[in-house]
Amino acid sequence: MPEQHMSCWEFPPKVNSFGAWNKETGPLKFSLPLLQMQILVILAVIHTFHFVLKRLGLPMLVSEILAGMLLGGSGLGGIKGYSQIFINIESQNIIGILSILGYTLYMFISGVKMDMGMIGTTGKKALTVGIISLLAPLLLGMATAVLCLKAWFPKADYLPFVAVTHSLTPFPVIASLLGDLKILNSELGRMALSSAIVSDLCSIFLTTVAIVARTGDEKTLETAMVNVVSVAVFVLVVFYILRPAMFWVIKQTPEGRPVKNVFIYAIILGLFACGLCSNLFGQYVMFGAFIFGLAVPDGPPLGSALVEKLDTMVSIVLMPVFIATCAMRTNLFHDNNNEKCKEILANFVVILVSVAAKMGACFVPLVYFCKMPRNDALALGLIMSAKGTVNFATQILLRDSGLVDNTIFTTMVIATTLNAAIVPFLVKQLYDPSRKYAGYQRRNIIHCKASAELRILACVHEQQTATSIINLLDFSNPTRDNPISIHVLHLIELVGRATPLFISHDMQKTTVSNHSYSENVLLAMNRYQRNNGGDALVHVFTAISPPKLMHEDICTLALNKLAVFIIIPFHRKWNAGGSIELDEQPIRNLNCSVLDMAPCSIGILVDRGQLGRSSSQSVYIATIFLGGNDDRESLAYAKRMASSPNVNLTVVHFLPMEDIENTTSEWETMLDDETLKDIKYGSLGFEQVNYIEKVVKDGPQTALIVRSMASQYNLIIVGRRYGIESPLTSGLTEWSEFPELGTLGDLLAASDLDSTASVLIVQQQQQL
């Protein structure tokens, strides 16, 4: 049974103090100043711990638990004066109510972020892992608990509850871990999320049945049956009445406009009403909030609006307070006799068996039946066995219900803390999502046969970007002899949902959402395909993921579709007047990540507005050639453009003066000459191709010539040449604002350059 206390309450309650200078009644004798001080101290200690521990790679949960232990019975709680003020019974009730409110909102947000549509499209592999990873530890853990009860500790009747707690795989915990590891939308991450959804829903069903069974055991069978019917009716009302009502709210919201506040307030009131109903039906208040959250359509406009309004306060203030106040109830220095020490040992044995069974249930079938690499299967097993906020909350509910005493609760918290600290480290060692992008064959334009299909992956963020890329593809001159296969990836930021979404619009019937994603982009690309007959084949995809992880979607799609060239837009946008109207740092970070990990060649498109003109007009394109892999790749793409009758191509070859030492190797010089040969001697076969040589002495002279060229062309193609030292660009690197564009690309994309010429910066395949 929980420890009993007697406390006296003063009425009317003291809420607001009379000031710090009142000696008889100091501010900490009043509930509001004391609550504010408790929150301030808890958050300050948490962030002090995390400032140190994050450098060791430990998650925030560890800092929150350690802060609670320090402020509670395991630390400062032993000081009488401190405990009488900071953790007295009255103040604990108040901050306890606040923390439970925070956890209720957290479960609601977790339900909103969970994509129920994934259940219908979950593959057999994820479905199997989700079910087995719950049943195996549950059965083996329960069996171990029963053996310990019969052969070791007949009085330790709490051990089955310990087994159940460590068999759960909460979806919010897995989603949070994958987000921290930045593998949320990797192949392993997607499988872990799908498996976690299956396992979590099965866990909720079993937990509900267990609560009802306990009600029947403690009260009457009639009461238990009433609760069963009540819960079933509640779930049906939520999904068949309230969920359609929320879809009606979405229909009333014009596209691109936010949901009206009155609807948001109504849903928040519904959240508390559902929590109250679940409590009346014998369930925990969090159950109703979570079920109601599942009924909210995820993503924009409704789900994202709710998450945006609630998530910051919940994740930054309320949930850290909840974890810390729960951890304050632990006592590491409780006097334990030999029998109690044996119980603690049995508790750890049940926990280890449950965790090992969960890992084995993931590892064995994936390795021996699905032929997954051992490291990946082991990493998935570790992810599915991860413990976090929801597991911790379950443990505190067991303690408050009297099912486990404070000593066993402390051992469970220690096990959760160790799990939260060790699992992320081991997963990082076992799984590196970038290694799959390393290739063993050349996937670039220069090694692509002239008659072979050119496979391009074009990334767009909005309709304007799609228009620019369509015109660039027109310059690429798709013909029956030189066809182009374009895979267009529309990138959308993940908001209001936990699971990333990847949609193939060629397979619309199998998508997991009814939302109209990428409609404008899809119409524009279909129109481009019709205009080019069968010479250009277009396939449109949509990826909804966090900006920090979008490079995974780009590189994975490029790898799967055997693309030889990726086109990504620059993060700056110019308006019709030539001034910068938008500068998006997340897109710049994305471009840098793709440059580092791309499995093929890549181009960054800086659109200053000249790519929006009609393809029937003459287009003047220049290629600046200094030498090296990137310049040879850019020239190979320019040669393909030169076959278009509307393109006038000028190749400007910069050479150093004879008295300047050339740092280029003989082999590189020979490759450059071979690439330039058909341009230089006019054997390419196109009249509208010009070749110009410019001899310069240093970088400033090169910059002067390049800047003077900018106003003469619609498009200028340059190689990135990152990290290459050359007398042709000496002294320019130090002034680069955007290193991802290379020296010349940065020069041509400068905001002070009076030019409307768009720029394509090309980097040849690096992952070899």
KANOR-V962866 format. One record per run of one state. SS is the DSSP state (A for helix, B for strand, O for the rest). FROM is the first residue (numbers start at 0). TO is the last residue. If there is no record, write none. Layout:
<<SS,FROM,TO> <SS,FROM,TO>>
This chain:
<<O,0,25> <A,26,28> <O,29,29> <A,30,55> <O,56,58> <A,59,70> <O,71,74> <A,75,77> <O,78,78> <A,79,85> <O,86,87> <A,88,112> <O,113,115> <A,116,120> <O,121,122> <A,123,150> <O,151,157> <A,158,164> <O,165,169> <A,170,180> <O,181,185> <A,186,217> <O,218,219> <A,220,250> <O,251,259> <A,260,279> <O,280,283> <A,284,294> <O,295,300> <A,301,326> <O,327,336> <A,337,367> <O,368,372> <A,373,383> <O,384,387> <A,388,399> <O,400,404> <A,405,429> <O,430,431> <A,432,436> <O,437,452> <B,453,459> <O,460,461> <A,462,474> <O,475,482> <B,483,492> <O,493,499> <B,500,503> <A,504,509> <O,510,517> <A,518,530> <O,531,534> <B,535,544> <O,545,545> <A,546,559> <O,560,563> <B,564,568> <O,569,570> <B,571,573> <O,574,578> <B,579,582> <O,583,583> <A,584,596> <O,597,599> <B,600,605> <O,606,608> <A,609,611> <O,612,617> <B,618,624> <O,625,627> <A,628,641> <O,642,645> <B,646,655> <O,656,664> <A,665,679> <O,680,687> <B,688,695> <O,696,697> <A,698,711> <O,712,713> <B,714,718> <O,719,725> <A,726,728> <O,729,731> <A,732,734> <O,735,737> <A,738,747> <O,748,756> <B,757,762> <O,763,767>>
